Amino acid sequence: MINSSCLFVLSSLHKMFFSVFSSSSVVNRSFFCFLIWSFVMDQSKALDVVRHADDDCIDLTTIFRDLWSCRRWITIAIACLFFLMASSAAFLLSKKEMRVVDLPVHFSFAGAASGEYPNGMSFKVRDLLETPILRAVYEEKQLAEYLSFKDFQASLTVLKDSRGMLILEQRFLAATASKKMSSEQWGVLHKEYLADKRSLMASAPYFLRMAGDAIPYDIAEIVLTQLLEGWANYSKESKGIFQYSIPIISSSAILRDMSESEFMIIADRYRLVLQRVEGFAKGVEALPGADLLRGDRGTIADLQSEIKDIQLFAFKNLFAKIWGLGVFKEKNQALLYIDYRLDALNRKRVEIEKRIRVVEDAMEAYIQNRATRSSRSGAGGNSSLSASGGSMIPQIGDAFLDRLVKLTNESAEAQFRQGLMKRIIAEGTDLAGVESDISFYQNMKNTPENDLAKRLSADEKFAIVNGDILQIQENLVAVVEGVSTIYKEVCQLYLKPSQTMYTIVGPVQKRQAGVYEAKKIILLEVAFGMLALGMIFIAALLFSALRRRGQSFK
């Protein structure tokens, strides 16, 4: 908008324009045109500034005018909103109350407070609701006549009793509400609060809850008790929570029928079984207190010595008899078996060598990079000292923090190097075992027949070898039973399978509970109403703006 002063200036310029252009001077005409152009540009810039300033402002009058123009539709929308909110609240509050059955239980086995079973496996309260346990109880109690298995599974939950925790927090907040309390007093109260919280977390019971109207009260109580018993039995038998997690072997792996196989193949399979028995014995030896126990065949050290004797003498003598006497049902089958084993072991050796090479390359690259970083940091430290000279005041705090960071880095680097070295050692041990087996099969294949083979008949040879195999089988079974006896005694002493898994700490609590709480419904309704009102007003403003723009185009 051009004001009156601008109009006065323009009229004056109009008179000057005719007076100047009536003269014949070209210079005067050009100069006057330049002045007019400059004045017009300045006025247009001023108008743009005013227009942009108006755009940044919010005109409340326009907003209220737009809302008032849409008052009919806004009233209808608000009425529909309140009707929808009232009907939904009435529907939710009118839902029938459901029955809730709570069984208070305390997990009393060792490690329950820290979330571990006695053997170190992870324990979570939802383990009570695993599908195999629920399926067994569902079928045993014939609950299919009341509800489906999916509904039965959805009706069960395990909750922590948090009432004591809420009371403890309220007491702590009330005790620390005083503004005159010193920091020392607050620290003492906070330590007491944390100690009480830990003890309460360890002793607070859980509630095994069943919610729903399908199952009667008396049956629901029996079902909850049966669930606890099923969980305890499933944890003991299927998960083995009262057994240490080590690779074990049973005598059934030894007493398999191998009468149809070649003697050499039977002997080699028993040799591989003996390696598993040796690993089982080493695992038992590492258990706490295993070296102090004594079974029917001696201590675990005695059993390991017996394993070594079987490995060095019994098997060595057996393979020498098989190849020296030429005891074969089909020699080609034995040779094919040896070739197969050699091929598998050679491929395994190549894989182990590749893994060792990868770890060694990583170690070498790490050492080189570390040496490079050390040299750079040393050079940077020397240059900074020379540049600063002797006038620099030492910063004790910075040096202390730098030292802490350096110690942390050194500890992390040491752990990284130790991890790489452990991997190299483990792979090297496996490689040594593979190379030993390769040498064993190669020597076996090159063993010549002795003179005794010519003097004995085939039946006599078979009887000799079969007797040695049966003796080795008997010794293996005895060793496995001896190691298993010590293993069971260790589990009995330290894991205590006789300890109770749980304790029911109170009577079954039966009550009626609403499906939806009124407080939550009110909060949700208020939040939804505010959001819907805002959307209604925004829609009205957008509609008015679009209508006004359409009228301006017309």
C-alpha positions as CSV (number, residue, x, y, z in Angstrom):
1,M,0.0,0.0,0.0
2,I,1.4,3.4,-1.0
3,N,0.7,6.1,1.6
4,S,-0.1,9.9,1.0
5,S,3.6,10.9,1.2
6,C,4.5,8.6,-1.6
7,L,1.6,10.0,-3.7
8,F,2.9,13.6,-3.1
9,V,6.4,12.6,-4.1
10,L,5.1,10.9,-7.3
11,S,3.1,14.0,-8.3
12,S,6.1,16.2,-7.7
13,L,8.2,13.9,-9.8
14,H,5.5,14.0,-12.5
15,K,5.8,17.8,-12.8
16,M,9.6,17.7,-12.8
17,F,9.4,15.0,-15.5
18,F,7.6,17.2,-17.9
19,S,9.7,20.2,-17.1
20,V,13.0,18.3,-17.6
21,F,11.9,16.5,-20.8
22,S,10.7,19.7,-22.3
23,S,14.4,20.9,-22.3
24,S,16.8,19.7,-24.9
25,S,19.6,18.4,-22.7
26,V,20.2,14.7,-23.1
27,V,22.4,14.5,-20.0
28,N,19.7,16.0,-17.8
29,R,17.1,13.6,-19.2
30,S,19.3,10.5,-18.5
31,F,20.2,11.6,-15.0
32,F,16.6,12.3,-14.2
33,C,15.5,8.8,-15.5
34,F,18.2,7.2,-13.2
35,L,16.8,9.1,-10.2
36,I,13.3,7.9,-10.9
37,W,14.4,4.3,-11.3
38,S,16.3,4.4,-8.0
39,F,13.3,5.8,-6.2
40,V,10.9,3.2,-7.5
41,M,13.3,0.3,-6.6
42,D,13.7,1.7,-3.0
43,Q,9.9,1.9,-2.6
44,S,9.4,-1.7,-3.9
45,K,12.0,-3.0,-1.4
46,A,10.2,-1.2,1.4
47,L,6.9,-2.7,0.4
48,D,8.4,-6.2,0.3
49,V,9.8,-5.8,3.9
50,V,6.4,-4.7,5.1
51,R,4.7,-7.6,3.3
52,H,7.1,-10.2,4.8
53,A,6.7,-8.7,8.3
54,D,2.9,-9.1,7.9
55,D,3.4,-12.8,6.8
56,D,5.3,-13.6,9.9
57,C,2.5,-12.4,12.2
58,I,-0.5,-14.5,13.3
59,D,-3.8,-12.8,13.0
60,L,-6.0,-14.1,15.7
61,T,-9.0,-12.3,14.4
62,T,-8.7,-14.2,11.1
63,I,-8.4,-17.5,13.0
64,F,-11.5,-16.8,15.1
65,R,-13.4,-15.6,12.0
66,D,-12.5,-18.9,10.2
67,L,-13.6,-21.0,13.1
68,W,-16.9,-19.0,13.5
69,S,-17.7,-19.5,9.8
70,C,-17.4,-23.3,10.4
71,R,-19.3,-23.3,13.7
72,R,-22.1,-25.5,12.5
73,W,-19.7,-28.3,11.3
74,I,-17.5,-27.9,14.4
75,T,-20.6,-28.3,16.7
76,I,-21.7,-31.4,14.8
77,A,-18.2,-33.0,14.9
78,I,-17.8,-32.3,18.7
79,A,-21.2,-33.8,19.4
80,C,-20.3,-36.9,17.4
81,L,-17.0,-37.1,19.3
82,F,-18.6,-36.9,22.7
83,F,-21.2,-39.5,21.7
84,L,-18.4,-41.8,20.5
85,M,-16.4,-41.3,23.7
86,A,-19.4,-41.9,26.0
87,S,-20.5,-45.0,24.1
88,S,-17.0,-46.5,24.1
89,A,-16.5,-45.8,27.8
90,A,-19.9,-47.3,28.7
91,F,-19.0,-50.4,26.6
92,L,-15.6,-50.9,28.3
93,L,-16.9,-50.3,31.8
94,S,-19.9,-52.6,31.2
95,K,-17.6,-55.6,30.4
96,K,-18.2,-58.5,32.8
97,E,-15.7,-59.0,35.5
98,M,-13.4,-62.0,35.1
99,R,-12.2,-64.4,37.8
100,V,-8.6,-64.3,38.8
101,V,-6.8,-67.1,40.7
102,D,-3.4,-66.3,42.2
103,L,-1.0,-68.9,43.7
104,P,1.8,-67.2,45.7
105,V,5.1,-69.1,45.2
106,H,8.7,-68.6,46.2
107,F,11.6,-70.2,44.2
108,S,13.8,-71.7,46.8
109,F,16.6,-73.4,44.8
110,A,20.1,-72.1,44.9
111,G,20.7,-69.3,42.3
112,A,17.0,-68.3,41.9
113,A,17.7,-64.8,43.2
114,S,20.4,-64.3,40.7
115,G,18.5,-65.8,37.7
116,E,20.4,-69.1,37.5
117,Y,19.7,-72.7,38.0
118,P,22.0,-74.7,40.3
119,N,24.2,-75.8,37.3
120,G,24.6,-72.2,36.0
121,M,21.9,-72.3,33.3
122,S,19.8,-69.2,32.9
123,F,16.5,-69.1,34.8
124,K,13.5,-67.0,34.0
125,V,10.1,-67.1,35.5
126,R,8.5,-67.6,32.1
127,D,10.1,-71.1,32.2
128,L,7.1,-72.2,34.1
129,L,4.9,-71.5,31.0
130,E,6.9,-73.4,28.4
131,T,4.8,-75.3,25.9
132,P,5.8,-78.9,26.9
133,I,4.8,-78.2,30.5
134,L,1.5,-76.6,29.6
135,R,0.7,-79.3,27.0
136,A,1.3,-82.1,29.6
137,V,-1.0,-80.4,32.2
138,Y,-3.6,-79.6,29.6
139,E,-3.9,-83.2,28.5
140,E,-3.6,-84.7,31.9
141,K,-6.4,-82.6,33.4
142,Q,-8.5,-82.9,30.3
143,L,-9.0,-79.2,30.0
144,A,-10.2,-79.4,26.4
145,E,-13.8,-79.5,27.6
146,Y,-13.4,-76.1,29.1
147,L,-11.2,-74.1,26.7
148,S,-8.8,-74.5,23.8
149,F,-5.0,-74.9,24.4
150,K,-4.4,-71.4,23.0
151,D,-6.8,-69.8,25.4
152,F,-5.4,-71.8,28.3
153,Q,-1.9,-70.6,27.4
154,A,-3.1,-67.0,27.1
155,S,-4.8,-67.1,30.5
156,L,-1.6,-67.9,32.5
157,T,1.0,-65.3,33.7
158,V,3.7,-65.1,36.3
159,L,3.9,-61.8,38.2
160,K,6.2,-60.4,40.8
161,D,4.7,-59.2,44.1
162,S,5.6,-55.4,44.0
163,R,3.5,-54.2,46.9
164,G,6.5,-54.4,49.4
165,M,8.7,-52.5,46.9
166,L,6.2,-49.7,46.6
167,I,6.0,-49.4,50.4
168,L,9.8,-49.3,50.6
169,E,10.1,-46.6,48.0
170,Q,7.4,-44.5,49.7
171,R,9.2,-44.8,53.0
172,F,12.5,-43.8,51.4
173,L,11.0,-40.7,49.7
174,A,9.3,-39.7,53.0
175,A,12.6,-40.1,54.9
176,T,14.6,-38.0,52.4
177,A,12.0,-35.3,51.9
178,S,13.6,-33.0,54.5
179,K,15.6,-30.1,52.9
180,K,17.8,-29.8,56.0
181,M,19.2,-33.3,55.5
182,S,22.9,-33.4,54.9
183,S,24.6,-35.4,52.1
184,E,26.1,-37.9,54.6
185,Q,22.6,-38.6,56.1
186,W,21.2,-39.0,52.6
187,G,24.0,-41.4,51.7
188,V,23.3,-43.6,54.8
189,L,19.6,-43.8,54.1
190,H,20.3,-44.6,50.4
191,K,22.6,-47.5,51.4
192,E,20.0,-48.8,53.7
193,Y,17.3,-48.5,51.0
194,L,19.5,-50.4,48.5
195,A,20.2,-53.2,51.0
196,D,16.5,-53.5,51.9
197,K,15.6,-53.5,48.2
198,R,18.0,-56.4,47.5
199,S,16.7,-58.4,50.3
200,L,13.1,-57.7,49.3
201,M,13.8,-58.6,45.7
202,A,15.2,-62.0,46.9
203,S,12.4,-62.8,49.3
204,A,9.4,-61.3,47.5
205,P,7.1,-64.0,46.2
206,Y,5.7,-64.5,42.7
207,F,2.1,-65.0,41.7
208,L,1.2,-67.8,39.2
209,R,-2.0,-66.3,37.9
210,M,-4.9,-67.8,35.9
211,A,-7.4,-65.3,34.6
212,G,-10.7,-66.3,33.0
213,D,-14.1,-67.7,33.6
214,A,-13.8,-71.0,31.6
215,I,-12.2,-73.1,34.3
216,P,-13.9,-73.5,37.7
217,Y,-12.2,-72.3,40.9
218,D,-11.4,-75.7,42.3
219,I,-10.0,-77.1,39.1
220,A,-8.0,-73.8,38.6
221,E,-6.3,-74.3,41.9
222,I,-5.3,-77.9,41.0
223,V,-4.1,-76.8,37.6
224,L,-1.8,-74.1,39.1
225,T,-0.3,-76.6,41.6
226,Q,0.2,-79.2,38.8
227,L,2.0,-76.6,36.7
228,L,4.5,-76.0,39.4
229,E,5.1,-79.8,39.8
230,G,5.4,-80.2,36.0
231,W,7.9,-77.4,35.8
232,A,10.1,-78.9,38.6
233,N,10.1,-82.3,37.0
234,Y,10.7,-80.9,33.5
235,S,13.6,-78.8,34.7
236,K,15.2,-81.8,36.5
237,E,14.7,-84.5,33.9
238,S,14.7,-82.6,30.5
239,K,17.0,-79.6,31.3
240,G,19.2,-81.4,33.8
241,I,19.5,-78.4,36.1
242,F,21.0,-80.6,38.8
243,Q,23.8,-81.9,36.5
244,Y,26.9,-80.1,35.3
245,S,26.9,-79.2,31.7
246,I,29.8,-81.3,30.4
247,P,29.9,-83.8,27.5
248,I,29.0,-87.2,29.0
249,I,28.8,-90.7,27.6
250,S,26.8,-93.7,28.6
251,S,27.5,-97.4,28.4
252,S,24.8,-97.7,25.7
253,A,27.3,-96.1,23.2
254,I,29.7,-99.0,23.8
255,L,27.3,-101.9,23.9
256,R,26.0,-101.5,20.4
257,D,25.8,-104.5,18.1
258,M,28.8,-104.4,15.7
259,S,28.9,-108.1,14.8
260,E,28.3,-107.5,11.2
261,S,31.1,-105.1,10.7
262,E,34.8,-105.7,9.9
263,F,37.0,-106.4,12.9
264,M,39.3,-103.5,12.1
265,I,36.3,-101.1,11.8
266,I,34.9,-102.3,15.2
267,A,38.3,-101.8,16.8
268,D,38.6,-98.3,15.4
269,R,35.1,-97.3,16.5
270,Y,36.0,-98.4,20.1
271,R,39.2,-96.4,19.8
272,L,37.1,-93.3,19.0
273,V,34.7,-94.1,21.8
274,L,37.7,-94.2,24.1
275,Q,38.6,-90.6,23.1
276,R,35.1,-89.5,24.1
277,V,35.5,-91.3,27.4
278,E,38.8,-89.5,28.0
279,G,37.1,-86.2,27.4
280,F,34.3,-87.1,29.8
281,A,36.9,-88.0,32.5
282,K,38.7,-84.6,31.9
283,G,35.4,-82.8,32.3
284,V,34.6,-84.6,35.6
285,E,38.1,-83.9,36.9
286,A,37.5,-80.1,36.4
287,L,34.4,-80.2,38.6
288,P,34.7,-78.9,42.2
289,G,35.7,-81.6,44.6
290,A,35.9,-84.4,42.0
291,D,39.5,-85.2,42.7
292,L,38.6,-85.9,46.4
293,L,35.9,-88.6,45.6
294,R,36.6,-92.3,45.2
295,G,34.3,-94.7,43.4
296,D,34.3,-98.5,43.0
297,R,37.3,-98.4,40.6
298,G,39.2,-95.7,42.4
299,T,39.6,-91.9,42.0
300,I,39.2,-90.0,38.8
301,A,43.0,-90.0,38.5
302,D,43.0,-93.8,38.6
303,L,40.4,-94.0,35.9
304,Q,42.4,-91.6,33.7
305,S,45.4,-93.9,34.1
306,E,43.3,-96.9,33.2
307,I,42.1,-95.0,30.0
308,K,45.8,-94.4,29.1
309,D,46.6,-98.0,29.5
310,I,43.7,-99.1,27.3
311,Q,44.8,-96.6,24.7
312,L,48.5,-97.4,24.7
313,F,48.5,-101.2,25.2
314,A,45.1,-102.8,24.5
315,F,44.3,-101.0,21.3
316,K,47.9,-101.1,20.0
317,N,48.0,-104.9,20.6
318,L,44.6,-105.3,19.0
319,F,45.5,-103.5,15.8
320,A,48.8,-105.3,15.6
321,K,47.0,-108.7,15.8
322,I,44.3,-107.7,13.2
323,W,46.9,-106.6,10.6
324,G,49.7,-109.0,11.6
325,L,47.4,-112.1,11.5
326,G,45.4,-110.8,8.6
327,V,42.0,-111.1,10.3
328,F,39.6,-109.7,7.8
329,K,36.2,-110.6,6.6
330,E,36.7,-108.5,3.6
331,K,40.1,-106.8,3.4
332,N,39.0,-104.4,0.7
333,Q,36.3,-103.0,3.0
334,A,38.9,-102.3,5.7
335,L,41.3,-100.6,3.2
336,L,38.4,-98.4,1.9
337,Y,37.6,-97.4,5.5
338,I,41.2,-96.4,6.1
339,D,41.3,-94.4,2.9
340,Y,38.1,-92.7,3.9
341,R,39.4,-91.8,7.3
342,L,42.7,-90.5,5.9
343,D,40.9,-88.3,3.4
344,A,38.6,-86.8,6.1
345,L,41.6,-86.2,8.4
346,N,43.6,-84.6,5.7
347,R,40.8,-82.2,4.9
348,K,40.4,-81.4,8.6
349,R,44.1,-80.7,8.9
350,V,43.9,-78.2,6.0
351,E,41.0,-76.4,7.7
352,I,42.8,-76.2,11.0
353,E,46.0,-74.9,9.3
354,K,44.0,-72.2,7.6
355,R,42.4,-71.1,10.8
356,I,45.8,-71.0,12.5
357,R,47.2,-68.9,9.7
358,V,44.3,-66.4,9.9
359,V,44.8,-65.9,13.6
360,E,48.5,-65.6,13.2
361,D,48.1,-63.0,10.5
362,A,45.7,-61.1,12.7
363,M,48.2,-61.2,15.6
364,E,51.1,-60.0,13.3
365,A,49.0,-57.1,11.9
366,Y,47.9,-56.1,15.3
367,I,51.5,-56.0,16.6
368,Q,52.7,-54.0,13.6
369,N,49.9,-51.4,14.0
370,R,50.6,-51.2,17.7
371,A,54.3,-50.5,17.1
372,T,53.4,-47.9,14.5
373,R,51.1,-46.1,16.9
374,S,53.7,-46.2,19.7
375,S,56.4,-44.7,17.5
376,R,54.0,-41.9,16.3
377,S,52.9,-41.1,19.9
378,G,56.5,-41.0,21.0
379,A,57.5,-38.6,18.2
380,G,54.4,-36.4,19.0
381,G,55.3,-36.3,22.7
382,N,58.9,-35.3,22.0
383,S,57.9,-32.5,19.6
384,S,55.4,-31.1,22.0
385,L,58.0,-31.0,24.8
386,S,60.5,-29.3,22.5
387,A,58.0,-26.7,21.4
388,S,56.7,-25.9,24.8
389,G,60.2,-25.6,26.4
390,G,60.6,-25.5,30.1
391,S,58.0,-22.9,30.9
392,M,55.0,-25.2,30.7
393,I,53.3,-25.9,34.0
394,P,52.6,-29.6,34.4
395,Q,48.9,-30.5,34.6
396,I,48.6,-33.3,37.2
397,G,44.9,-33.9,36.5
398,D,45.4,-34.4,32.8
399,A,48.4,-36.6,33.3
400,F,46.4,-38.8,35.8
401,L,43.5,-39.2,33.3
402,D,45.9,-40.0,30.5
403,R,47.5,-42.6,32.6
404,L,44.2,-44.1,33.4
405,V,43.3,-44.2,29.7
406,K,46.7,-45.8,28.9
407,L,46.2,-48.5,31.6
408,T,42.7,-49.3,30.3
409,N,44.0,-49.6,26.7
410,E,46.9,-51.8,27.9
411,S,44.5,-54.1,29.7
412,A,42.2,-54.4,26.7
413,E,45.2,-55.1,24.4
414,A,46.5,-57.7,26.8
415,Q,43.1,-59.4,26.8
416,F,43.0,-59.3,23.0
417,R,46.5,-60.9,22.7
418,Q,45.6,-63.5,25.3
419,G,42.4,-64.4,23.3
420,L,44.4,-64.8,20.1
421,M,47.0,-66.9,21.8
422,K,44.4,-69.2,23.4
423,R,42.8,-69.7,19.9
424,I,46.2,-70.5,18.4
425,I,47.0,-73.0,21.2
426,A,43.6,-74.7,20.9
427,E,43.9,-75.0,17.2
428,G,47.4,-76.3,17.5
429,T,46.2,-79.0,20.0
430,D,43.5,-80.1,17.5
431,L,46.1,-80.1,14.7
432,A,48.4,-82.3,16.8
433,G,45.6,-84.8,17.4
434,V,44.7,-84.9,13.7
435,E,48.3,-85.5,12.7
436,S,48.6,-88.3,15.3
437,D,45.5,-90.0,13.8
438,I,46.9,-89.6,10.3
439,S,50.1,-91.3,11.3
440,F,48.2,-94.0,13.1
441,Y,46.2,-94.9,10.0
442,Q,49.2,-94.8,7.7
443,N,51.2,-97.1,10.0
444,M,48.3,-99.4,10.3
445,K,47.9,-99.7,6.5
446,N,51.6,-100.5,6.1
447,T,51.7,-103.2,8.8
448,P,53.0,-106.6,7.3
449,E,51.7,-110.0,8.2
450,N,53.8,-112.0,10.7
451,D,54.8,-115.7,10.7
452,L,52.1,-116.7,13.2
453,A,49.4,-115.9,10.6
454,K,50.6,-118.9,8.6
455,R,50.4,-121.4,11.5
456,L,46.9,-120.4,12.7
457,S,43.6,-121.2,11.1
458,A,41.0,-118.6,10.2
459,D,38.7,-119.6,13.1
460,E,41.6,-119.4,15.6
461,K,42.5,-115.9,14.3
462,F,38.9,-114.7,14.6
463,A,38.7,-116.1,18.2
464,I,41.8,-114.3,19.3
465,V,40.8,-111.0,17.9
466,N,37.2,-111.3,19.0
467,G,38.3,-112.1,22.6
468,D,40.5,-109.0,22.7
469,I,37.6,-106.8,21.4
470,L,35.2,-108.2,24.1
471,Q,37.9,-107.5,26.7
472,I,38.3,-103.9,25.5
473,Q,34.5,-103.5,25.5
474,E,34.3,-104.8,29.1
475,N,37.0,-102.4,30.2
476,L,35.4,-99.4,28.5
477,V,32.1,-100.1,30.1
478,A,33.7,-100.4,33.6
479,V,35.6,-97.1,33.1
480,V,32.5,-95.3,31.9
481,E,30.5,-96.5,34.9
482,G,33.3,-95.5,37.2
483,V,33.5,-91.9,35.8
484,S,29.7,-91.7,35.8
485,T,29.6,-92.7,39.5
486,I,32.0,-89.9,40.4
487,Y,30.1,-87.4,38.2
488,K,26.8,-88.3,40.0
489,E,28.4,-88.0,43.4
490,V,29.7,-84.5,42.5
491,C,26.3,-83.4,41.3
492,Q,24.7,-84.9,44.5
493,L,27.1,-83.1,46.8
494,Y,27.3,-79.6,45.2
495,L,24.1,-79.2,43.2
496,K,21.8,-80.9,45.8
497,P,19.1,-82.4,43.7
498,S,17.1,-83.1,46.8
499,Q,16.5,-79.4,47.5
500,T,13.1,-78.0,46.9
501,M,12.6,-76.1,43.7
502,Y,9.7,-74.0,45.0
503,T,7.6,-73.2,48.1
504,I,4.0,-72.2,48.1
505,V,4.0,-69.3,50.6
506,G,0.3,-68.7,51.0
507,P,-3.2,-69.9,50.2
508,V,-4.7,-69.5,46.8
509,Q,-6.2,-66.1,46.3
510,K,-9.5,-65.9,44.5
511,R,-11.2,-62.7,43.4
512,Q,-13.2,-60.9,40.7
513,A,-11.3,-58.4,38.6
514,G,-12.5,-56.0,36.0
515,V,-11.3,-56.5,32.5
516,Y,-10.5,-52.8,32.1
517,E,-9.7,-50.4,35.0
518,A,-11.9,-47.2,35.2
519,K,-8.8,-45.0,35.8
520,K,-7.1,-46.2,32.7
521,I,-10.2,-45.8,30.6
522,I,-10.7,-42.2,31.8
523,L,-7.1,-41.3,31.0
524,L,-7.4,-42.8,27.5
525,E,-10.7,-41.0,26.9
526,V,-9.2,-37.6,27.9
527,A,-6.1,-38.1,25.7
528,F,-8.2,-39.2,22.7
529,G,-10.7,-36.3,23.2
530,M,-7.9,-33.7,23.2
531,L,-6.3,-35.2,20.1
532,A,-9.6,-35.3,18.3
533,L,-10.5,-31.7,19.2
534,G,-7.2,-30.5,17.9
535,M,-7.8,-32.4,14.6
536,I,-11.3,-30.9,14.3
537,F,-10.0,-27.3,14.7
538,I,-7.1,-27.8,12.3
539,A,-9.5,-29.3,9.7
540,A,-11.8,-26.3,10.1
541,L,-8.9,-23.8,9.6
542,L,-7.7,-25.7,6.5
543,F,-11.2,-25.7,5.0
544,S,-11.6,-22.0,5.6
545,A,-8.2,-21.2,4.1
546,L,-8.9,-23.3,1.0
547,R,-12.3,-21.7,0.6
548,R,-10.8,-18.2,0.9
549,R,-8.2,-19.0,-1.7
550,G,-10.8,-20.3,-4.1
551,Q,-12.8,-17.0,-3.7
552,S,-9.7,-15.0,-4.5
553,F,-9.1,-16.9,-7.7
554,K,-12.6,-16.1,-8.8
